Each structure stands twice: as structure tokens, then as C-alpha cells.
Amino acid sequence: MLETRSGPIDEGAGIQLGPNATRILIGLGLEARLAPHIAVPEHIVVNDGVEGRELTRFPLGETIHRRYDAPYWVVHRADLYKALLDAARAEPLISIAAGRTVTAVEPGAGRGVRIHMAEGGSAHGALLVAADGLWSRLRALLAPGVRLEATGVTAARSILAMDAVPRRFQAPVTGIWLAPDCHVVHYPVAGGRQLAIVAIAPVAATASGWNTSVEAAAVIARFPRLPPALAELFERAETWRQWGLMRGDMTFRPEGGVAGPGVGPAVLFLGDAAHPIQPFLAQGGAMAIEDAAVFADLFAAAAGDAASLAIRFETLRRPRIERVRTASLENGRIYHLSGLARTMRNAALRLTPGAAMIRRYDWLYGWRANA
């Protein structure tokens, strides 16, 4: 059974998908479904977010596709959700029950796990996979000792029609603007028909969740030293949503069967429910996709041994997730440098060929689920 949210799937803005994620999506046969909605940026262009000048550009497009045998895509999250959901609906072995709230989890008869739902009824299976996101209700129920902690940094997002943005921002690239303590990212989505903007600054979130409204003037006020080109882009973005960046410990399995004796080995957390990742490497969504691919391979070979599957999954995924989390935090530190450190960073970026920078991420983009 696949449990989905009862709300609309049009939440969110854009998502960047590196070759490590697109390779999996293509392997699932989703390329044709996504083709009308994806954009393929030619470069990542890094700019100084105060002075406005370009520092370097990393090759994407055909260059990264050839290097990793998979493309780099950008897409609106709603389009990705819909493609995944349509594919699941077309699979006869998957049944979808929407709008259900799990209220209790207990050992199943004999083995496995049983869930009870607020709307009535229950369901039994060999394994409960909790992939319900950063604000996971199942994690709160099964691993209440795992807490999310606010970082004091907030991300705001907006979507603009591509024909409404300044010409400079219509180029098929992912743009990053680095400034002291903050940065801005933008990239095309919806097949290049829209531009997604994400602005990250040291502002404490006033509410939990992903979809809180914020006034455009409040977002602009967080970036008092915008270069003219970026300031013009911000002035055209009238509608913004924001969310606070959170951190938390990894928890692939509830320790000690928190919800009841014997439940722990039959529960597995995936994606943001298991490992919140800061968005400075554009890999949060990709890690959830990787989780799913590894889980699918293990499940196919598990022969019903849920406890062994869960332990093996954690053993495989923990080192990978930890490396990505660490690299993302380091990227965030570098993005937000100020003073002499910022000057030295800018000089290093200008002097380092973009192709050499991409090679530093072979460990990230070259990953394969069955390697």
C-alpha cells in the first residue's frame, strides 16, 4: 500500500536532479512522462552576489551527460510528483490509499507490522516504510526521541513566467549568487517556461512546514546588497513562500521498537523522514530517490526477511548520506563566506576551470544503486 497526502501535489517549487537521481528515474521508465516538463541547463553559473560579476561556470548539458551517462535535470516538483504518482497508479502490484492518518503501529500476527488509521481500519505487511518527509508523522510516532532543530536560516521561493524575467535570466542555466551569510539560486522549470528562484538568508522561521506565505518586501529586505540585475529579478517576483531549514539526527530504524515490542525491525525510514539534508548541494530529493532504489533492490532479494532488509539498508545508506550531508554543509559555509575569506574564495573560483570542479563530484554524480 502506498499512502499519499490528501492535499494537492502542486506544493513546492523547483528541484535539481543530478545524474545520480536522473539515472534512476530513467531506469524506471519516467523519461517520457517527464520530457515535456524538464529543463536541461547548460551550465551552473556562479556569481558574486554583491558585485554581480561572474566567477566561474561548471559545464552541465551534454558534458555532464557524457561523463556520467545520465543528464542533469531541473523540474517543478509538482511535475515530478505527478509522473511518479501516475507510474505508481499504472502498476498493478501497487494500491494507493490517499488521505489516511496512521495513529498506531504494532507487531503483526506472526511477523511483520500492523498499522491502525484514524479513519478506521488497519493494514498488515512485512515492513512499514515511512517516507513521509521532513515533518514525518510516523517518525514522531515511532521515534519520538529524534528531534528537528531549527538552523536559524530560512529559504524563500518564487516562480515566474520565463517571458516575465529580465533577458539575462532567460538563459538555460542554473545561476548561483554568493553573498555574505546568504545566497540565491535560480533555474528554469516547466520545460523552460518558468524560472524558479530560491533565496536563502539567516532569518528565523516563524512557522513550521514548507508552504508559508511571505511578503515580497520582507524577502527583498533580507538581501540589502543585491547587484542591480538580481534586484530587478526580485522586484518582478510578487508571490513568495518560505520554509525554515531544519537539521536532525539520522534515524533509519526506530531504536528498540519504540511503538511496541518487535515493531522496530519491521519499520524503515526513507528520505527526509530519515535524514534531513541542508539544500546547499541540491541533493535532498536525490537522496530520497537513491533510498528508494536501494530499498527496491534489497526488497527484491529479501525473501520476506524484513529485519535483515532494514539492517542491510541502514548499513549501505548511512555512509553515503553522511558524506552528502557533510559536503552540503561545507558548500553552505563556502557560499556564505565574508571578508578576506570571501575574496580568497572568489579568486579560487575564477582560477579553477569549471570542468575540474565537476570532477570533484565524481563520487556524487557517478553513484549507482547496484554498484
C-alpha positions as CSV (number, residue, x, y, z in Angstrom):
1,M,0.0,0.0,0.0
2,L,1.2,3.5,-0.9
3,E,0.0,6.2,1.4
4,T,-0.2,9.6,-0.1
5,R,-1.1,13.0,1.2
6,S,-4.7,14.1,1.0
7,G,-3.7,17.6,-0.1
8,P,-2.8,18.8,-3.6
9,I,0.5,17.7,-5.1
10,D,1.3,21.1,-6.6
11,E,3.2,22.2,-3.5
12,G,6.8,23.4,-3.8
13,A,8.9,24.9,-6.5
14,G,11.7,23.5,-8.5
15,I,14.1,20.6,-7.8
16,Q,17.5,20.0,-9.3
17,L,18.3,16.4,-10.1
18,G,21.8,15.3,-10.7
19,P,22.8,12.3,-12.8
20,N,22.8,10.1,-9.7
21,A,19.0,10.7,-9.5
22,T,18.1,11.0,-13.1
23,R,19.8,7.7,-13.9
24,I,17.3,6.0,-11.5
25,L,14.2,7.9,-12.9
26,I,15.2,7.0,-16.5
27,G,15.7,3.3,-15.3
28,L,12.1,3.4,-14.0
29,G,10.8,4.5,-17.4
30,L,9.9,8.0,-16.4
31,E,11.8,9.9,-19.0
32,A,8.9,10.1,-21.5
33,R,6.5,11.2,-18.8
34,L,8.9,14.0,-17.6
35,A,10.2,15.1,-21.0
36,P,7.6,17.9,-21.5
37,H,8.4,19.3,-18.1
38,I,12.2,19.1,-17.6
39,A,14.8,21.7,-18.5
40,V,18.4,20.7,-19.1
41,P,20.7,23.6,-18.0
42,E,23.9,24.0,-20.0
43,H,26.0,25.4,-17.0
44,I,26.0,26.2,-13.4
45,V,27.0,29.9,-13.4
46,V,28.4,31.1,-10.1
47,N,28.2,34.9,-9.5
48,D,29.4,37.2,-6.7
49,G,26.1,38.2,-5.1
50,V,27.3,41.7,-4.1
51,E,29.4,42.9,-7.0
52,G,27.3,40.9,-9.6
53,R,30.2,39.6,-11.7
54,E,30.5,36.0,-12.9
55,L,33.1,34.0,-11.0
56,T,33.0,30.7,-12.9
57,R,30.7,28.3,-14.7
58,F,30.6,24.5,-14.4
59,P,29.6,22.5,-17.5
60,L,26.3,20.6,-17.4
61,G,24.2,19.7,-20.5
62,E,25.9,17.3,-22.8
63,T,29.2,17.5,-21.0
64,I,27.9,16.1,-17.7
65,H,25.6,13.6,-19.5
66,R,28.6,12.1,-21.3
67,R,30.7,12.0,-18.2
68,Y,28.1,10.2,-16.0
69,D,25.9,8.6,-18.7
70,A,22.9,10.4,-17.3
71,P,21.6,14.0,-17.6
72,Y,21.3,16.9,-15.1
73,W,17.6,17.9,-15.0
74,V,15.6,20.7,-13.3
75,V,11.9,20.3,-12.9
76,H,9.0,21.6,-10.9
77,R,8.3,19.3,-8.0
78,A,4.6,19.1,-8.9
79,D,5.6,17.6,-12.3
80,L,7.9,15.1,-10.7
81,Y,5.3,14.1,-8.2
82,K,2.7,13.6,-10.9
83,A,5.0,11.5,-13.0
84,L,5.8,9.3,-10.1
85,L,2.2,9.0,-9.0
86,D,0.9,8.2,-12.5
87,A,3.6,5.5,-12.8
88,A,2.5,4.0,-9.4
89,R,-1.1,4.1,-10.4
90,A,-0.2,2.2,-13.6
91,E,1.5,-0.6,-11.6
92,P,-1.0,-3.4,-10.8
93,L,1.0,-4.5,-7.7
94,I,0.6,-1.1,-6.1
95,S,-2.7,0.0,-4.4
96,I,-3.0,3.6,-3.3
97,A,-4.9,4.8,-0.3
98,A,-5.0,8.6,0.0
99,G,-5.8,10.7,2.9
100,R,-5.1,8.2,5.7
101,T,-3.5,9.0,9.0
102,V,-1.6,6.3,10.9
103,T,-2.4,6.5,14.6
104,A,-0.8,3.3,15.9
105,V,1.8,0.7,14.9
106,E,2.1,-2.7,16.5
107,P,3.6,-6.1,15.7
108,G,1.5,-8.1,13.2
109,A,0.2,-11.5,13.7
110,G,3.1,-13.9,13.4
111,R,5.5,-11.4,11.9
112,G,5.6,-8.1,10.3
113,V,3.7,-5.0,11.4
114,R,0.2,-3.7,11.6
115,I,-1.0,-0.1,11.3
116,H,-4.2,1.5,12.6
117,M,-5.7,4.5,11.0
118,A,-7.7,7.4,12.3
119,E,-10.3,7.0,9.5
120,G,-10.9,3.4,10.7
121,G,-9.5,0.1,9.7
122,S,-6.0,-1.3,9.7
123,A,-3.4,-2.9,7.4
124,H,-0.8,-5.5,7.8
125,G,2.5,-6.0,6.0
126,A,6.0,-7.4,6.3
127,L,7.5,-3.9,6.6
128,L,6.3,-0.4,7.2
129,V,8.3,2.1,5.1
130,A,7.9,5.7,6.5
131,A,8.7,8.1,3.7
132,D,6.5,10.9,4.7
133,G,9.0,13.8,4.6
134,L,10.8,16.2,6.9
135,W,7.8,16.7,9.2
136,S,7.2,12.9,9.3
137,R,4.2,11.9,11.5
138,L,5.4,8.4,11.6
139,R,8.8,9.4,12.8
140,A,7.1,11.4,15.6
141,L,5.1,8.4,16.5
142,L,7.8,5.7,16.3
143,A,10.9,7.6,17.1
144,P,9.9,10.5,19.4
145,G,13.4,11.0,20.7
146,V,14.5,12.2,17.3
147,R,14.0,16.0,17.2
148,L,14.2,18.5,14.4
149,E,16.2,21.7,15.3
150,A,15.8,25.0,13.5
151,T,19.0,26.3,11.9
152,G,18.0,29.9,12.0
153,V,18.1,30.1,8.2
154,T,15.1,30.5,6.0
155,A,14.6,29.7,2.3
156,A,12.1,31.7,0.3
157,R,10.9,30.6,-3.2
158,S,9.1,32.1,-6.1
159,I,8.1,31.0,-9.6
160,L,8.0,33.5,-12.5
161,A,6.9,33.0,-16.1
162,M,10.1,33.0,-18.2
163,D,8.9,35.7,-20.5
164,A,8.4,38.0,-17.5
165,V,12.0,37.9,-16.3
166,P,15.0,40.0,-17.4
167,R,16.7,38.6,-20.5
168,R,19.8,37.7,-18.5
169,F,17.8,35.2,-16.5
170,Q,16.2,33.5,-19.6
171,A,19.4,31.7,-20.4
172,P,19.2,27.8,-19.9
173,V,21.5,27.8,-16.9
174,T,21.4,27.3,-13.1
175,G,22.5,30.5,-11.5
176,I,24.0,30.8,-8.0
177,W,24.7,34.2,-6.4
178,L,27.0,34.1,-3.3
179,A,26.9,36.8,-0.7
180,P,27.9,37.1,3.0
181,D,25.6,34.8,5.1
182,C,23.2,34.3,2.2
183,H,22.8,33.2,-1.4
184,V,20.3,32.9,-4.3
185,V,19.7,30.1,-6.8
186,H,17.6,30.2,-9.9
187,Y,16.9,27.8,-12.7
188,P,14.3,27.0,-15.4
189,V,11.5,24.6,-14.8
190,A,8.3,23.5,-16.6
191,G,10.2,22.7,-19.7
192,G,11.9,26.2,-19.6
193,R,8.6,28.1,-19.5
194,Q,9.1,29.2,-15.9
195,L,12.0,30.3,-13.7
196,A,12.3,29.0,-10.1
197,I,14.0,31.3,-7.6
198,V,15.2,30.2,-4.1
199,A,16.6,32.9,-1.7
200,I,18.3,31.7,1.5
201,A,19.2,34.0,4.3
202,P,19.8,34.0,8.1
203,V,16.2,34.6,9.2
204,A,14.4,32.5,11.8
205,A,11.3,30.8,10.5
206,T,8.1,31.9,12.2
207,A,6.2,28.7,11.3
208,S,6.8,25.1,10.6
209,G,6.1,23.5,7.3
210,W,7.0,24.1,3.7
211,N,4.4,26.5,2.4
212,T,4.2,29.6,4.5
213,S,3.4,32.8,2.7
214,V,5.8,35.8,3.0
215,E,5.6,39.3,1.6
216,A,7.9,40.2,-1.3
217,A,9.2,43.2,0.6
218,A,10.2,41.1,3.5
219,V,12.2,38.8,1.2
220,I,13.9,41.7,-0.5
221,A,14.8,43.2,2.8
222,R,16.9,40.2,3.6
223,F,19.2,41.0,0.7
224,P,20.2,44.7,1.1
225,R,23.2,44.5,-1.1
226,L,21.8,42.8,-4.2
227,P,23.5,43.6,-7.5
228,P,21.3,45.6,-9.9
229,A,20.5,42.6,-12.2
230,L,19.4,40.4,-9.3
231,A,17.5,43.2,-7.6
232,E,15.5,43.6,-10.8
233,L,14.6,39.9,-10.8
234,F,13.5,40.1,-7.2
235,E,11.2,43.1,-7.9
236,R,9.4,41.1,-10.5
237,A,8.6,38.2,-8.1
238,E,5.4,39.2,-6.3
239,T,4.5,35.9,-4.7
240,W,6.8,34.1,-2.3
241,R,6.5,31.1,0.0
242,Q,9.1,30.2,2.6
243,W,10.3,27.4,4.9
244,G,12.8,27.2,7.7
245,L,15.8,25.0,7.2
246,M,16.0,22.2,9.8
247,R,18.5,19.7,11.0
248,G,18.1,16.4,12.8
249,D,19.8,13.1,13.5
250,M,19.6,10.3,11.1
251,T,17.1,7.6,12.1
252,F,16.7,4.8,9.6
253,R,15.0,2.5,12.1
254,P,13.2,3.1,15.4
255,E,15.5,2.0,18.2
256,G,14.3,-0.7,20.4
257,G,10.8,-1.0,18.8
258,V,9.5,2.3,20.4
259,A,6.0,1.7,19.3
260,G,5.8,-1.8,20.8
261,P,7.9,-5.0,21.3
262,G,9.0,-6.4,17.9
263,V,8.0,-3.4,15.8
264,G,11.4,-1.8,15.4
265,P,12.9,-4.3,12.9
266,A,9.7,-4.1,10.7
267,V,9.9,-0.3,10.3
268,L,12.2,1.6,8.0
269,F,12.5,5.4,7.4
270,L,13.5,6.8,4.0
271,G,14.2,10.2,2.5
272,D,13.8,13.4,4.6
273,A,12.0,11.4,7.3
274,A,15.3,9.6,7.9
275,H,17.9,12.2,7.2
276,P,17.2,15.9,6.7
277,I,19.9,17.4,4.4
278,Q,20.7,21.1,4.0
279,P,20.0,22.4,0.5
280,F,23.5,23.6,-0.4
281,L,24.3,20.7,-2.7
282,A,20.9,20.2,-4.3
283,Q,20.8,16.6,-3.2
284,G,17.9,16.3,-0.7
285,G,15.5,15.0,-3.2
286,A,18.2,12.9,-4.9
287,M,19.0,11.1,-1.6
288,A,15.3,10.1,-1.3
289,I,15.4,8.8,-4.9
290,E,18.6,6.9,-4.1
291,D,17.0,5.5,-0.9
292,A,14.1,4.2,-2.9
293,A,16.3,2.5,-5.5
294,V,18.4,0.8,-2.9
295,F,15.4,-0.3,-0.9
296,A,13.8,-1.8,-4.1
297,D,16.9,-3.8,-4.8
298,L,17.1,-5.1,-1.3
299,F,13.4,-5.8,-1.1
300,A,13.5,-7.9,-4.2
301,A,16.2,-10.1,-2.7
302,A,14.9,-10.2,0.9
303,A,12.6,-13.1,0.6
304,G,10.4,-11.6,3.4
305,D,13.1,-11.1,5.9
306,A,12.2,-7.6,6.9
307,A,14.5,-7.3,9.9
308,S,17.6,-8.3,7.7
309,L,16.5,-5.9,5.0
310,A,16.2,-2.9,7.3
311,I,19.7,-3.6,8.9
312,R,21.3,-4.1,5.5
313,F,19.6,-0.9,4.1
314,E,21.0,1.2,7.0
315,T,24.5,-0.3,6.6
316,L,24.5,0.7,2.9
317,R,22.9,4.1,3.2
318,R,24.4,5.6,6.3
319,P,27.9,6.3,5.0
320,R,26.6,7.7,1.7
321,I,24.1,10.0,3.4
322,E,26.7,11.2,5.9
323,R,29.1,12.1,3.2
324,V,26.4,14.0,1.3
325,R,25.3,15.8,4.5
326,T,28.8,16.8,5.3
327,A,29.5,18.1,1.7
328,S,26.3,20.0,1.7
329,L,27.2,21.8,5.0
330,E,30.6,22.6,3.6
331,N,29.1,24.1,0.5
332,G,26.9,26.3,2.6
333,R,29.9,27.5,4.6
334,I,31.7,28.4,1.4
335,Y,28.7,30.0,-0.2
336,H,28.3,32.4,2.8
337,L,31.8,33.5,3.4
338,S,32.6,37.2,4.1
339,G,35.6,39.4,4.3
340,L,39.0,38.1,3.3
341,A,37.7,34.5,3.1
342,R,35.2,35.6,0.5
343,T,37.9,37.3,-1.5
344,M,40.0,34.2,-1.5
345,R,37.1,32.0,-2.4
346,N,36.2,34.2,-5.4
347,A,39.8,34.2,-6.6
348,A,39.9,30.4,-6.3
349,L,36.7,30.0,-8.3
350,R,38.0,32.4,-11.0
351,L,41.3,30.4,-11.3
352,T,39.8,26.9,-11.3
353,P,38.4,25.5,-14.6
354,G,34.8,24.5,-14.3
355,A,35.5,21.1,-15.7
356,A,38.0,20.5,-12.9
357,M,35.4,21.5,-10.3
358,I,32.9,19.0,-11.8
359,R,35.4,16.2,-11.4
360,R,35.4,16.8,-7.7
361,Y,31.9,15.4,-7.7
362,D,32.5,12.1,-9.4
363,W,31.8,10.4,-6.1
364,L,28.4,12.1,-6.0
365,Y,27.1,12.0,-9.6
366,G,28.7,8.7,-10.6
367,W,26.9,6.7,-7.9
368,R,24.8,3.7,-9.0
369,A,22.3,1.8,-6.9
370,N,23.7,-1.6,-7.7
371,A,27.4,-0.7,-7.7
